[in-house]
Amino acid sequence: MQGKKVYSEKLFSNFQLSQRVPKTNFYRRLKEVLNLSFLYNETKKYYGSCGQKSIDPVVFYKICLVGYLENIISDRKLIEHCTMRLDILYFLGFDIDEELPWHSTLSRTRQLFPESLFEEVFENVLAMCVEKGMVSGHTQAIDSAPVKANASMDSLELKVPKEKLDEYIRKARYLSRPDRKAKHNKASKTQQTVTASNRELKELESRTRNWQKTQDQRPGAGNKGAKYTSNKTHYSPSDPDARISVKPGKARKLNYNSNICVDTAHHVITDIKAYHADLKDSQYLQDVCQRLKPRLQSQGLLWSTVLADTGFSSGENYAYLEKTNLVSYIPPHGTYKGGPEGFTYIEDGDYWLCRNNKKVTFRKITVEYGKNNNRKRLYLTRASDCKNCPYKPDCAGKAPEKRIAITIYKEEYERAIKRIKSKRGKYLKTKRQSTVEPVLGTLTQFLGLRKLNTRGIENANKCMHMSAVAYNWICKCNSV
């Protein structure tokens, strides 16, 4: 006989949430192993002794963790989602007739707790992964990716003082309306002031002129975000810590840079931090090492090998890693040539020998200000040696003598190139690509880092640590 289900709500019912959640459910397994009770002591100092009770700090962290596990970046949608899931309610310790905290409570609590507390939760979970034998420690792969900030390119304002570049950029960008002024400017006076040198401002003026000629008629050129803008002349009043950055083939956006370190044994994240998006990867590699090495040592692990791509290469970094007994497999940048073509370096006398058998001798160490303050060894010939040389037009040109500027870290570069070209270096290149790049893709696409829902670099760092905690928990639970 055909059945027909008729629904009618019961006034009283006997219902146990634990019986409805399967034993193999991810959140049930996570509830059994995740212990965040230490948060009560750590967060006690942030609350008063009277008034209404606030959200349980353990519940707050669990709700945030669910947001990254479910790839939900909106606090409002997160609370709605948790309300509809029995397994998540069981994980949070709520019954079906209990109301979850208001979504704005999450935002206020996130602001209340410092970023050091989020980092402590990350280290606590990392220690559990180490205890499980999932972290070897000896080889760490490093990479970074831009994460979209919670700010629009339309909110950009010009830095002060407004000099002639101000008026020129306003004309060149062909705005249909004046730049919008923010109601609440969160930027400090330093962030609102132009700090670029005159030479850098002239370069920006030239680039803007080129964009005026070549980009204005392209589709989407009417949008301010499609126009040429620079961190030296513009800032976001809603999120002053966000920086304009761009990747080839993509539009300019306000981003943060997410830098991660991944252990090559089981792809566990050992370090993550938010940096300003206008910094080069090579500029914060030393900061990463100074933070990660003590962390691994505290877990009884010895770090010996660094894997990274070309963006992290520089002579200073090669020298620093050698000084700290870390073996690097970082390909040098294409701008490093090792010396001019047709010249032979004589190590004993510290000079170069040209095709006409004339010496290019060492004179002094120079500093290229404005270009990361690179220090180079300057070699020059004598003007008399080049005067009647048949190779002078192609070699020195119109200059009276041949000038060779070589980085002071030439030996470090050569050793790095030798390691990269070795059999082990080729193997570790593929190892790095198959380790850290998939982890970055997972974080940005599936674990809530496609866009930040907070503002400020401290809050961005909190979000990145929680996303890394979610990833490490998935690794840990899958290994059980």
C-alpha positions in Angstrom: 0.0 0.0 0.0 1.3 3.5 -0.9 2.6 5.4 2.1 2.0 9.1 2.8 4.0 11.0 5.4 2.1 13.6 7.3 4.2 16.0 9.4 2.9 17.4 12.7 5.0 19.0 15.3 5.1 17.4 18.7 4.7 19.4 21.8 7.1 17.2 23.7 9.8 15.0 22.3 12.7 12.9 23.5 15.7 13.8 21.3 19.4 13.3 21.9 21.7 15.1 19.5 24.6 12.7 20.1 22.5 9.8 18.7 21.9 11.7 15.5 25.6 12.4 14.7 27.4 9.3 13.3 30.6 8.2 15.0 32.5 8.6 11.8 31.4 12.2 11.4 34.3 14.7 11.0 33.0 17.1 13.6 32.3 14.3 16.1 35.9 13.1 15.7 37.2 16.7 16.0 35.2 17.2 19.2 36.9 14.2 20.8 40.5 15.3 20.2 40.3 19.1 20.1 41.1 20.5 23.6 41.0 24.3 23.8 40.4 24.5 27.6 43.7 26.5 28.0 41.9 29.4 26.4 39.9 30.1 29.6 43.1 31.1 31.5 44.6 32.9 28.5 41.5 35.1 27.9 40.4 35.7 31.5 42.3 39.1 31.6 40.2 40.5 28.7 37.0 40.3 30.7 35.5 42.2 33.7 34.2 40.7 36.9 30.6 41.9 36.5 27.9 42.4 33.9 26.4 39.9 31.4 28.3 36.8 30.5 30.0 37.0 27.1 30.5 34.3 24.5 32.5 31.3 25.7 36.0 31.7 24.3 36.2 28.0 23.3 32.9 28.3 21.5 34.1 31.4 19.7 37.2 29.7 18.4 35.2 26.6 17.4 32.7 28.7 15.5 35.6 30.5 13.7 37.2 27.2 12.9 33.9 25.9 11.4 33.9 29.0 9.2 37.2 28.1 7.6 36.4 24.4 7.4 33.2 25.2 5.6 34.8 28.0 3.5 32.4 30.7 4.8 33.9 34.2 5.2 30.7 36.0 6.3 30.0 35.9 10.1 26.2 36.3 9.4 26.1 33.4 7.0 28.3 31.3 9.3 25.8 31.6 12.2 23.0 30.7 9.8 24.9 27.7 8.6 25.8 26.4 12.1 22.1 26.7 13.1 21.1 24.2 10.3 23.7 21.6 11.0 23.2 19.0 13.7 26.9 17.8 13.7 28.2 21.4 14.0 25.8 22.1 16.9 27.1 18.9 18.6 30.7 20.0 18.0 29.9 23.5 19.5 28.1 22.0 22.5 24.7 23.5 21.7 21.4 21.7 21.8 18.8 22.2 19.0 16.7 24.5 21.2 19.6 26.7 22.2 20.3 29.9 20.2 23.8 30.5 18.9 25.6 33.8 19.6 24.7 36.9 17.5 27.0 37.3 14.4 28.2 40.7 15.6 29.5 39.0 18.8 32.1 37.2 16.6 33.4 40.4 15.2 33.7 42.1 18.5 35.4 39.1 20.2 37.8 38.8 17.2 38.8 42.4 17.9 39.1 41.8 21.6 41.6 38.9 21.4 45.2 39.7 20.3 46.8 38.0 17.4 49.3 36.3 19.8 46.4 34.2 21.1 45.5 33.0 17.6 49.1 32.1 17.0 49.1 30.2 20.3 46.1 28.1 19.1 48.0 27.4 15.9 51.1 26.3 17.7 49.0 24.1 20.0 47.5 22.3 17.0 51.0 22.1 15.4 52.3 20.4 18.6 49.5 17.8 18.2 50.6 17.1 14.7 54.3 16.8 15.8 53.2 14.3 18.5 51.4 12.3 15.9 54.7 12.0 13.9 53.4 14.1 11.0 56.2 16.7 11.0 59.8 15.8 10.2 61.1 19.4 10.5 64.3 19.0 8.4 62.9 20.3 5.1 60.5 23.3 4.9 58.9 24.6 1.7 58.1 28.4 1.6 55.8 30.2 -0.7 53.3 33.1 -0.7 50.1 34.2 -2.3 48.0 37.4 -2.4 44.8 37.4 -0.4 42.1 40.0 -1.3 41.6 42.7 1.4 38.2 43.9 2.6 38.6 47.2 0.8 37.7 48.5 -2.7 39.9 50.1 -5.2 37.2 52.8 -5.5 38.0 53.9 -1.9 41.6 54.9 -2.8 42.6 58.5 -1.9 45.7 60.5 -2.9 48.4 61.0 -0.4 49.4 64.4 0.7 51.1 66.9 0.2 49.4 67.4 -3.2 52.2 68.5 -5.5 52.0 68.7 -9.3 51.9 64.9 -9.6 48.5 65.1 -7.8 47.0 67.4 -10.5 48.5 65.4 -13.3 47.2 62.0 -12.1 43.7 63.5 -11.6 43.8 64.6 -15.3 45.4 61.4 -16.6 42.9 59.1 -15.0 39.9 60.8 -16.6 37.7 60.5 -13.6 34.0 61.2 -14.2 33.7 62.4 -10.7 36.0 63.6 -7.9 37.8 61.0 -5.8 35.4 59.9 -3.1 36.3 60.9 0.4 35.9 58.4 3.2 33.6 59.1 6.1 36.0 57.5 8.6 39.6 57.7 7.7 41.5 55.0 9.6 44.9 55.9 8.1 47.5 57.5 10.3 49.2 60.8 9.2 52.3 58.8 8.1 50.1 56.6 5.8 48.4 59.7 4.3 51.7 61.4 3.4 53.8 60.9 0.3 57.1 59.2 1.2 58.4 58.6 -2.3 61.5 60.3 -3.5 61.5 62.8 -6.4 63.1 60.2 -8.7 60.3 57.7 -7.9 57.6 60.3 -8.4 59.0 61.1 -11.9 59.0 57.4 -12.7 55.3 57.2 -11.6 54.5 60.3 -13.7 56.1 58.6 -16.8 54.1 55.4 -16.2 50.9 57.3 -15.7 51.5 59.1 -19.0 52.0 55.8 -20.7 48.8 54.4 -19.2 46.9 57.4 -20.4 47.9 56.7 -24.0 47.6 52.9 -24.0 44.9 51.9 -21.4 42.2 54.5 -21.5 40.3 53.0 -24.5 40.4 49.4 -23.2 37.2 47.7 -21.9 36.7 48.5 -18.2 39.0 51.5 -18.4 36.3 53.7 -16.9 36.7 52.0 -13.6 39.1 53.7 -11.2 40.6 50.3 -10.3 41.6 49.7 -13.9 43.7 52.9 -13.9 47.3 53.1 -13.0 47.7 53.6 -9.3 50.6 53.2 -6.9 51.2 52.6 -3.2 53.5 55.6 -3.3 50.7 58.0 -4.3 47.5 56.3 -3.1 46.2 54.7 0.1 42.9 53.1 1.3 41.3 55.1 4.1 39.1 52.1 5.1 42.0 49.7 5.4 45.4 51.6 5.4 47.3 48.3 5.8 46.1 46.9 2.5 48.4 47.5 -0.5 47.9 47.6 -4.2 49.4 44.6 -6.0 49.0 42.9 -9.3 49.9 39.7 -11.0 50.4 39.3 -14.7 47.1 39.0 -16.5 45.1 40.1 -13.4 43.6 43.4 -12.4 45.1 45.6 -9.7 43.6 44.9 -6.3 44.1 45.8 -2.6 45.7 42.7 -1.1 47.6 41.2 1.8 50.4 38.7 1.2 50.0 35.3 2.9 53.3 33.6 3.5 53.3 30.0 4.6 55.9 27.3 5.4 54.9 23.7 4.8 56.7 20.6 6.2 57.4 18.2 3.3 56.7 15.0 5.3 52.8 15.3 5.5 52.2 18.8 4.2 51.5 20.2 7.7 51.7 24.0 7.8 54.4 25.1 10.3 54.2 28.8 9.9 51.9 31.4 8.4 51.8 35.2 8.6 50.3 38.2 6.8 52.6 40.7 5.2 52.1 43.9 3.3 51.4 43.1 -0.4 53.9 45.7 -1.7 56.9 43.8 -0.2 58.9 41.4 -2.2 59.1 37.8 -1.0 62.8 38.2 -0.5 62.3 41.0 1.9 60.7 38.9 4.7 62.4 35.6 4.3 64.8 36.3 7.2 61.9 37.2 9.4 60.2 33.9 8.5 63.4 32.0 9.4 63.8 33.8 12.7 60.3 32.9 13.7 60.1 29.3 12.4 63.5 28.0 13.6 62.9 28.5 17.3 59.4 27.1 16.9 60.7 23.8 15.4 63.4 23.6 18.0 60.9 23.9 20.8 59.2 20.8 19.4 62.5 18.9 19.3 62.9 19.2 15.5 66.0 20.3 13.6 65.5 22.4 10.5 68.2 22.0 7.9 66.8 22.6 4.3 64.9 25.6 2.8 62.9 25.2 -0.4 61.5 28.3 -2.1 61.0 29.9 -5.6 62.9 32.6 -7.3 61.0 35.4 -5.6 62.8 34.6 -2.3 66.3 34.9 -3.8 68.8 37.6 -3.0 72.4 37.7 -2.1 71.6 38.9 1.5 69.3 35.9 1.9 71.9 33.4 0.6 74.4 34.8 3.0 72.0 34.8 6.0 70.9 31.2 5.4 74.5 30.0 5.2 75.3 31.9 8.4 72.4 30.2 10.2 73.4 26.7 8.9 70.4 26.4 6.6 70.9 24.8 3.2 68.9 26.7 0.6 67.5 25.5 -2.7 66.3 28.8 -4.1 66.9 29.6 -7.8 68.6 32.9 -8.3 66.7 35.7 -10.2 67.3 36.0 -13.9 69.0 39.4 -13.5 72.0 37.7 -12.0 74.5 36.9 -14.8 77.7 36.2 -12.8 79.7 38.6 -14.9 79.9 40.3 -18.3 80.1 38.1 -21.4 83.6 37.7 -22.8 85.3 38.5 -19.5 87.2 36.0 -17.3 87.5 36.5 -13.6 90.9 35.9 -12.0 90.3 35.0 -8.4 93.9 35.3 -7.3 94.3 38.9 -8.2 90.6 39.8 -7.8 90.3 41.3 -11.3 88.6 40.6 -14.7 90.4 40.0 -17.9 88.8 41.3 -21.1 89.1 40.0 -24.6 92.0 42.3 -25.3 93.9 40.9 -22.2 93.5 44.1 -20.2 92.7 44.0 -16.5 89.5 45.4 -15.0 90.7 45.9 -11.4 88.7 46.3 -8.2 88.2 49.9 -7.0 85.6 50.1 -4.3 82.2 48.8 -3.0 79.3 50.9 -4.1 75.7 51.1 -2.8 72.8 51.5 -5.2 70.4 53.6 -3.1 66.7 53.2 -4.0 67.2 49.7 -5.3 67.1 47.8 -2.1 70.4 49.4 -1.2 72.3 46.7 -3.1 76.0 46.6 -2.4 78.3 45.9 -5.4 82.0 45.5 -6.1 83.1 48.1 -8.7 85.8 47.1 -11.3 87.3 49.6 -13.7 89.8 49.6 -16.5 92.3 52.4 -17.2 91.2 54.9 -19.8 94.4 54.3 -21.7 93.7 50.6 -22.0 90.3 51.2 -23.7 91.3 54.2 -25.8 92.5 52.3 -28.9 90.8 48.9 -28.2 89.0 47.4 -31.2 86.3 46.0 -28.9 85.5 49.4 -27.2 82.3 50.3 -29.2 80.6 47.0 -28.2 82.3 46.8 -24.8 82.4 50.2 -23.1 80.5 52.3 -25.6 81.0 56.0 -25.2 82.4 55.7 -21.7 86.2 56.3 -21.4 86.7 53.0 -19.5 84.9 49.6 -18.9 82.8 49.5 -15.8 81.8 46.2 -14.1 79.6 46.1 -11.0 79.2 42.7 -9.4 77.2 41.9 -6.2 79.3 41.3 -3.1 77.5 38.0 -2.7 78.9 36.5 -5.9 80.3 33.4 -4.1 76.9 32.8 -2.4 75.1 33.0 -5.7 77.5 30.6 -7.4 77.1 28.0 -4.6 73.3 28.4 -4.8 73.4 27.8 -8.5 75.5 24.7 -8.1 73.0 23.3 -5.6 70.1 24.1 -7.9 71.7 22.3 -10.9 72.6 19.2 -8.9 70.5 16.0 -9.0 69.2 16.7 -5.5 68.3 20.2 -6.4 66.2 19.1 -9.4 64.4 16.6 -7.2 63.7 19.1 -4.4 62.3 21.6 -7.0 59.5 19.1 -7.9 59.1 18.3 -4.2 58.5 22.0 -3.4 56.0 22.4 -6.2 54.0 19.4 -5.1 54.1 20.4 -1.5 53.5 24.1 -0.8 51.7 25.2 -3.9 48.7 22.7 -3.5 48.5 23.9 0.2 48.3 27.5 -0.9 45.6 26.6 -3.4 43.6 24.8 -0.7 43.8 27.7 1.7 42.8 30.4 -0.8 40.0 28.3 -2.6 38.5 26.0 0.0 39.5 27.2 3.5 38.3 30.8 3.7 41.3 32.8 2.4 39.9 33.8 -1.0 39.0 37.2 0.7 39.4 38.6 4.2 36.4 39.7 6.2 38.4 41.8 8.5 40.5 45.0 8.2 44.0 45.7 9.4 47.1 43.5 9.2 46.7 42.2 12.7 43.2 40.9 12.0 44.4 39.6 8.6 47.1 37.6 10.6 44.3 36.2 12.9 42.3 35.0 9.9 45.4 33.3 8.3 46.3 31.5 11.5 42.7 30.2 11.8 42.7 29.0 8.2 46.0 27.2 8.8 44.6 25.6 12.0 41.6 24.3 9.9 44.0 22.8 7.3 46.2 21.1 9.9 43.2 19.6 11.6 42.0 18.1 8.3 45.5 16.6 7.9 45.5 15.3 11.4 42.0 13.8 11.3 42.7 12.2 7.9 45.8 10.5 9.3 43.9 8.9 12.2 
